[in-house]
Amino acid sequence: MEHHVFAVWDFMSLLTYLKCCCSCVEIPWVPKGEPALRRLINEIVCGEESDRLPNGRCVSHYELYLQAMRDAGAETQQIERFVCAVQSKCSIAEALEQAGAPAAVRPFVRTTFEIIASDKPHAVAAAFTFGRENLIPQIFSPLVSELAARWPGRLDTFIFYLNRHIELDSDEHGPLALKLVSELCDDDAQKWQDAQQSAVMSLEARLHLWDAVMESLTPRL
């Protein structure tokens, strides 16, 4: 969780970039982009940035993950120092250094922001879709029953987070994200090639991150 929370955080920057591309985020407001794309991205933003919990409270999935970490006894100091440094206008590299982020996390986050810096909405959408949304149900589903059985009660918030993403990404956000990529690439062969490259970069970064997590856990197993 202490590694993965950085992926939970930087996912929101991918999403925010796409929102800025697809809809107006400036004053005065003017119509921007295709209304269908606005609808797609705003539906995803609503769920990720202000999801409604069973108790009626609204929360971003990043904030929900932080609570899950606290409930599980995981340290949140590194990610909180990192976010504070970002809020203080440090660069991503400086913030990672100041926070003492795990070594394996740093190239993962840098890859995310390298894709964002390309300023290609179709490439960012591919990273968002194939490196995150479309992948999550396959990763999270096998974990849920095992975690609930091994640590009853202790991981309830984390299990809710996992189940919520399985539900949203399978039924709503995943299909919406696939449609977003298709709409942004359209019939442009170069854009589809960019999207493929971005998706591969994201998946490779994810694999390296999980390998590092497994390596960090091995001495404890």
Phi, psi and omega in degrees: 000324180293333172277311190294332182301332177292327175289325176297318180292309188286343171305322183293333177286323173301313182296317181294322176301314181295323177298317180296327180286325190263345182215163181280129178236024181237161176246132001285150180287140171221155177299137180220134175072185181280131180305324180296321178291321175304314181298315181302308186288324180292328176295320179291317179302317182303314181289321186279326187263340184208052181291150179263125180277165179303332180277003178094347180286146178257143184201150172284158180291334173296313180294324176297320180294320177301318179295321177298321178297314180298317180298325182277350182087016177278152179282135178248002187297319183296311182294324180291321175297319180299311181296321176299319180294321177296318178296333178276009175075021171290153173292164180300316180298316179295319181295319178298319179293312182298324183282345186067037182300147178307143185304321183289337181288326190299310178294331178297310181293321179298322178298316178304313184282339172293318178294318177298319182293341177296339178057040176242102184307322180294324179288319177295319178298324179292318177297317180298317186280305188273335177269347184228279192303312186286342186269330193301311182304322180292327180282315189279326187304315181293342184281329196299305185294324180293316180296317181297324181285322185280327182228067184301129177087326187286330186246027184300318181293319179296317180295321175299316178303312181298312181297322180296319179288324175300315180296307184294314187287333177283315191263331187235293189293321180301305178299323178296318181295319177299319178294323179298314178300314181300317180293319183287326180277324178053232182255020184269111183299322180295320179295321177295324177293317176301317181297318179297314180299317180296318179297317180296316177303316183294317181292321178296318178297321179295316179300316179297321179296313181294322177301319180292322176298314180298320179296321181290333181275336187307316180297340182269347186275000000 
